[in-house]
């Protein structure tokens, strides 16, 4: 096997990417404290062509050297918006018709591998703080919750890893909606 060069990957330019379609997913970061985790969400969001990242509460915003360390420029290709509170963000997204789903271990959560993703629906996926998770008041505002199945001794995975796992599932279900511009 030979490694493929970056040129052979035929990735779109920044301008081409700006005109491409997106999967109907907004990632909402509820008080995520690590700038490197935030950057990882931007980079994964770019890879899977999400609509945007909503940065809420204490979540840092670009421009940021620490976000850029893991985003590697994706903070410039994925749209983002800042909200002082996650509740304000959720209210806005609900008014725009998004189905709001917390990525959290809560009563009644649907296991990710059992989730039915509707290609006609727009989704907002809320990821929480590295220690506290998604705030309970925000969970109360959600239409539902998704839990990532796990069998190890730890109760969770890193928030940006959770983001990659969940965004991948939505991308595989919705990638047919992404059209090159």
Buried (B, 14 or more C-beta within 10 A) or exposed (E): EEEEEEEEEEEBEEEEBEEEBBBBBBBBBBBBBBBEBBBBBBBBBBBBBBBBBBBBBEBBBBEBEBBBEBBEEBBBBBBBBBBEBBBEBBBBBBEEEBBBBBBBBBEEBEEBEEBEBEEEEBBBBBBBBBEEBBBEEBBEBBEBBBBBEEEEEEEBBEBBBBBBBBBBBBBEBBEEEEEEE
